[in-house]
Amino acid sequence: MVINVHAGHNPDGKTACGAVGIIKESTEARKVKDKVVSKLKSLGHTVYDCTCEDGASQTDVLNKIVAKCNRHTADLDVSIHFNAGANDKAGNGTTTGTEVLVYSSTSGSNNYANKIVKAVSATGFKNRGVKVRNDLYYLKKVKAPALLVECCFVDDRDDVKLYDAEKMAEAIVYGITGKKAEVKDTASSGTVYKVQVGAYSKKENAETMQKKLKLAGFDAVVVKA
């Protein structure tokens, strides 16, 4: 498949940077987006990151995202967002949940939307279902079948406690592909790589470099050759 993926809104600290609660939408959407892109690519799909990083206004952000998406002939457009409005910062023991938005009930993205919301809710979030939103500029203007994932609520303590960017991305990718991306555990391979910084004829010079490396936060040992 050819898939466009983007995180909604500008980066944090800029205009139109998304919802802010216990966590920040723009920050978390980018974390999830990066993982979704990586996992889709690992499964062999062609993926374009259409995130906007420099919008001058909310309208400009949307225009730039749509323009990036429409440069590619894609099978699917995926927008990553986080919801707000729960106003449950203390936590009531129940998640407000996840939902996926589509332009119409006949959209070519509906099947993917249903699978994504089921996969995400299977991790513990309340399933708020697939909702039709024909008023959203992004869903109206992109050429490919599109969907917008509202991962969970930034202002619900229970949602935030359950939320994990890695698991969220896994669920979204599984909803799209029906497959789990393989994650190679290089730490368990038993292979160790050593980096040599330098070689010195005088021991005191080697020890001076060792001290500098340790002060910088690196493990360092002096080995006699």
RALINLIN-V73295 format. One record per backbone hydrogen bond with DSSP energy under -0.5 kcal/mol. CO is the residue of the C=O (numbers start at 1). NH is the residue of the N-H. Records with the same first field share a line. If there is no record, write none. Layout:
# RALINLIN-V73295
CO=NH / NH
This chain:
# RALINLIN-V73295
1=3 / 46
2=75 / 76
3=48
4=78
5=50
6=80
7=52
11=14
14=17
16=10
17=26
19=25
23=21
24=28
25=29
26=30
27=31
28=32
29=33
30=34
31=35
32=36
33=37
34=38
35=39
36=40
37=41
38=42
39=43
40=43 / 45
41=44
45=47
46=3
48=5 / 50
57=61
58=62
59=63
60=64
61=65
62=66
63=67
64=68
65=69
66=70
67=71
68=71
69=72
72=74
76=4
77=147
78=6
79=81 / 149
80=8
81=151
83=154
88=157
98=128
99=150
100=131
101=148
102=133
104=107
107=110
109=113
110=114
111=115
112=116
113=117
114=118
115=119
116=120
117=121
118=122
120=123 / 125
121=124
126=98 / 128
129=100
131=102
133=136
136=140
137=141
138=142
145=77
147=79
148=101 / 150
149=81 / 151
150=99
152=83
153=156
154=22 / 23
155=88 / 157
156=160
157=161
158=162
159=163
164=168
165=169
166=170
167=171
168=172
169=173
170=174
171=175
172=176
173=177
174=178
179=181
182=184
184=186
185=188
186=189
195=197
202=205 / 206
203=207
204=208
205=209
206=210
207=211
208=212
209=213
210=214
211=215
212=216
213=218
214=217
221=223
223=225
